[in-house]
Amino acid sequence: MKLPQLGLNLKDARRRRFPADNLAAFAIRIGVSRATLQKMEQGDLSVSMEKYYRAAKLLGLERDFEQLLQMPRSLFDD
């Protein structure tokens, strides 16, 4: 199963935050293989969420990551 937008967002954030890094260099930063990072940038959900979180944390996006499944509160919630 894939979530293509997740992969595109990761790839864009990596290129913007670490423009000098190639796939191998960024993979080392987050402690995964180059092949795993390639899967992540394709939005491959067979890669553990922990690895996506490590990338998000390195990119300064962990707060957004932690809010992924947070339901918005409405005026009618107690």
Order of alpha helices (4+ residues) and beta strands (2+ residues): alpha-alpha-alpha-alpha-alpha
